[in-house]
Amino acid sequence: MSTVHVVGAGMAGLAAAVRLAEAGRRVVLHEAAPYAGGRCRSFFDEALGTTIDNGNHLLMSGNRSAMRYLDIIGARASLEGPECAAYPFFDLTTGERWTARPNGGPVPWWIFSTSRRVPGTRAADYLSALRILRSRPDQVVTDCVDPASALFKRFWEPLTLAALNAPADEAAAVLLKPVLLETFAKGEAHCRPLIARDGLSASLVNPALAFLEGRGASVRLGERLRGLTMFGDQMTELQFTRGTEALAEADAVVLALPRRAMADILPDCPRPAGSFPIVNVHYHMTAPPETQPEAPLIGLIGGVAHWVFLRGRIASVTVSGASALAEEPAERIGAQIWAEVAGAINAPEHPIPPHRVVKEKRATFAQIPSQLDFRPKTATKWRNLLLAGDWTATGLPATIEGAVRSGFEAADRALRLSR
Ligand SMILES: Cc1cc2nc3c(=O)[nH]c(=O)nc-3n(C[C@H](O)[C@H](O)[C@H](O)COP(=O)(O)OP(=O)(O)OC[C@H]3O[C@@H](n4cnc5c(N)ncnc54)[C@H](O)[C@@H]3O)c2cc1C
């Protein structure tokens, strides 16, 4: 039987390997780091004395590829979220609290209900969704939605930052289309917020490694790819720092590497340029907040912090598109953001709980109109070489859903190549 080599054990590579192993194909997964998960992983923080995620990750129940992946690895139950779609918000400038509650079914009557829609908005304001759905690839989100409107500040801006990790006046509107169509447009069952209850590795990584092991796949951590050998339209060798892996005629390779690694390994491959950072601050509180919101996260409006995720005694804050903040010293960030979080969860402002600031400077590629055409397709000019990763041409934002879908697509093509 032929072998498929998957290089890179982030969400794209794990998804490809899991799909191939599920189909009974022989798989070898190679990863440079001593751990799997890539940009989506947990680690034990010695100073806080607990396991935290490199960054908060929000999934939605309508993320069909991510849900399928979790079903294959038997880990869907490790996600938690409200029974019905609910997004609690807190406005730091006015002190207002509200919960956006999309209704069931595809007819969005929630926008006609003052208790369900965003306060300060009118039902007619939501027609801006149609302008997003009709947007052209050269338009940014603020070309489609009035940036002075309450709906922008309280819905479109938080959604854009969460999904595209870029300011709305730079983010490509066209990438919000699939997000709307696959979640909010299908009704509440498709837009429930979900987080990994015991952390990203416990939900998305470790069960995948266990699944692969159970299917006889080989997982080689600490194995860095440094080059490829091609002959004609075929890839013939993978060169790792530890040695060379020769490929049999029917073998295939899925490269699920980040863009920067591709620059050395496949320099002619197109790739989008530019990145936006994400800053996360994890606070280890002495006790969980006294009042728990309806969902394990709260959207913050009008401050520096965008979302606070609540998991027991840990309150983790996300700031997306955080180009300026990422340059500030960690102590200042920790203090500034706690003042906002304390207000949102009714915790004392002092003392500031022990915390860890994690700056992911290249969290995602710059999801702006000028970069979209540089996302490469799955297939390459070499018949047995396929690409995956959140930055490839999925048509989706650079998210877990995009990464998993790209991995599935590459795996399906590898399965069709040879049996
Ligand atoms: C802080 C943060 C918050 C985020 N929040 C969300 C969110 O809320 N929701 C959401 O859906 N998405 C979120 N994302 C995005 C999500 O994490 C990514 O889209 C996804 O993890 C990308 O997976 P990937 O496999 O494409 O890439 P990566 O995770 O980058 O995986 C690539 C892998 O290749 C390995 N590698 C690199 N070079 C080599 C080499 N030469 N040889 C072998 N292996 C190599 C790397 O070590 C890595 O494991 C967030 C990202 C960050 C950083």
Ligand as a Chemical Component Dictionary entry (heavy atoms), coordinates in Angstrom:
data_LIG
# 
_chem_comp.id                   LIG 
_chem_comp.type                 NON-POLYMER 
_chem_comp.pdbx_formal_charge   0 
_chem_comp.three_letter_code    LIG 
# 
loop_
_chem_comp_atom.comp_id 
_chem_comp_atom.atom_id 
_chem_comp_atom.alt_atom_id 
_chem_comp_atom.type_symbol 
_chem_comp_atom.charge 
_chem_comp_atom.model_Cartn_x 
_chem_comp_atom.model_Cartn_y 
_chem_comp_atom.model_Cartn_z 
_chem_comp_atom.pdbx_ordinal 
LIG C1  C1  C 0 -3.547  33.528 19.322 1  
LIG C2  C2  C 0 -4.402  32.903 18.253 2  
LIG C3  C3  C 0 -5.784  32.908 18.379 3  
LIG C4  C4  C 0 -6.584  32.331 17.409 4  
LIG N1  N1  N 0 -7.936  32.313 17.582 5  
LIG C5  C5  C 0 -8.694  31.577 16.749 6  
LIG C6  C6  C 0 -10.077 31.395 17.018 7  
LIG O1  O1  O 0 -10.626 31.949 17.973 8  
LIG N2  N2  N 0 -10.781 30.581 16.185 9  
LIG C7  C7  C 0 -10.214 29.962 15.119 10 
LIG O2  O2  O 0 -10.910 29.193 14.443 11 
LIG N3  N3  N 0 -8.912  30.164 14.807 12 
LIG C8  C8  C 0 -8.139  30.946 15.602 13 
LIG N4  N4  N 0 -6.813  31.111 15.335 14 
LIG C9  C9  C 0 -6.266  30.588 14.068 15 
LIG C10 C10 C 0 -5.897  29.114 14.145 16 
LIG O3  O3  O 0 -5.073  28.869 15.257 17 
LIG C11 C11 C 0 -5.141  28.752 12.876 18 
LIG O4  O4  O 0 -5.913  29.078 11.754 19 
LIG C12 C12 C 0 -4.786  27.273 12.780 20 
LIG O5  O5  O 0 -4.279  26.780 13.989 21 
LIG C13 C13 C 0 -3.743  27.102 11.662 22 
LIG O6  O6  O 0 -3.386  25.739 11.524 23 
LIG P1  P1  P 0 -2.373  25.308 10.380 24 
LIG O7  O7  O 0 -2.198  23.849 10.498 25 
LIG O8  O8  O 0 -2.798  25.878 9.082  26 
LIG O9  O9  O 0 -0.988  26.045 10.710 27 
LIG P2  P2  P 0 0.059   25.898 11.976 28 
LIG O10 O10 O 0 -0.735  25.801 13.236 29 
LIG O11 O11 O 0 0.976   27.036 11.815 30 
LIG O12 O12 O 0 0.763   24.506 11.711 31 
LIG C14 C14 C 0 1.927   24.356 10.952 32 
LIG C15 C15 C 0 2.811   23.303 11.609 33 
LIG O13 O13 O 0 3.974   23.084 10.804 34 
LIG C16 C16 C 0 5.098   22.935 11.657 35 
LIG N5  N5  N 0 6.319   23.241 10.907 36 
LIG C17 C17 C 0 6.835   24.449 10.591 37 
LIG N6  N6  N 0 7.953   24.307 9.855  38 
LIG C18 C18 C 0 8.156   22.980 9.697  39 
LIG C19 C19 C 0 9.144   22.201 9.018  40 
LIG N7  N7  N 0 10.138  22.776 8.312  41 
LIG N8  N8  N 0 9.062   20.850 9.077  42 
LIG C20 C20 C 0 8.044   20.238 9.763  43 
LIG N9  N9  N 0 7.083   20.934 10.420 44 
LIG C21 C21 C 0 7.138   22.276 10.379 45 
LIG C22 C22 C 0 4.812   23.936 12.775 46 
LIG O14 O14 O 0 5.594   23.642 13.929 47 
LIG C23 C23 C 0 3.315   23.731 12.991 48 
LIG O15 O15 O 0 3.047   22.717 13.932 49 
LIG C24 C24 C 0 -5.988  31.740 16.256 50 
LIG C25 C25 C 0 -4.607  31.760 16.114 51 
LIG C26 C26 C 0 -3.818  32.327 17.089 52 
LIG C27 C27 C 0 -2.326  32.320 16.922 53 
# 
loop_
_chem_comp_bond.comp_id 
_chem_comp_bond.atom_id_1 
_chem_comp_bond.atom_id_2 
_chem_comp_bond.value_order 
_chem_comp_bond.pdbx_ordinal 
LIG C1  C2  SING 1  
LIG C2  C3  SING 2  
LIG C2  C26 DOUB 3  
LIG C3  C4  DOUB 4  
LIG C4  N1  SING 5  
LIG C4  C24 SING 6  
LIG N1  C5  DOUB 7  
LIG C5  C6  SING 8  
LIG C5  C8  SING 9  
LIG C6  O1  DOUB 10 
LIG C6  N2  SING 11 
LIG N2  C7  SING 12 
LIG C7  O2  DOUB 13 
LIG C7  N3  SING 14 
LIG N3  C8  DOUB 15 
LIG C8  N4  SING 16 
LIG N4  C9  SING 17 
LIG N4  C24 SING 18 
LIG C9  C10 SING 19 
LIG C10 O3  SING 20 
LIG C10 C11 SING 21 
LIG C11 O4  SING 22 
LIG C11 C12 SING 23 
LIG C12 O5  SING 24 
LIG C12 C13 SING 25 
LIG C13 O6  SING 26 
LIG O6  P1  SING 27 
LIG P1  O7  DOUB 28 
LIG P1  O8  SING 29 
LIG P1  O9  SING 30 
LIG O9  P2  SING 31 
LIG P2  O10 DOUB 32 
LIG P2  O11 SING 33 
LIG P2  O12 SING 34 
LIG O12 C14 SING 35 
LIG C14 C15 SING 36 
LIG C15 O13 SING 37 
LIG C15 C23 SING 38 
LIG O13 C16 SING 39 
LIG C16 N5  SING 40 
LIG C16 C22 SING 41 
LIG N5  C17 SING 42 
LIG N5  C21 SING 43 
LIG C17 N6  DOUB 44 
LIG N6  C18 SING 45 
LIG C18 C19 SING 46 
LIG C18 C21 DOUB 47 
LIG C19 N7  SING 48 
LIG C19 N8  DOUB 49 
LIG N8  C20 SING 50 
LIG C20 N9  DOUB 51 
LIG N9  C21 SING 52 
LIG C22 O14 SING 53 
LIG C22 C23 SING 54 
LIG C23 O15 SING 55 
LIG C24 C25 DOUB 56 
LIG C25 C26 SING 57 
LIG C26 C27 SING 58 
# 
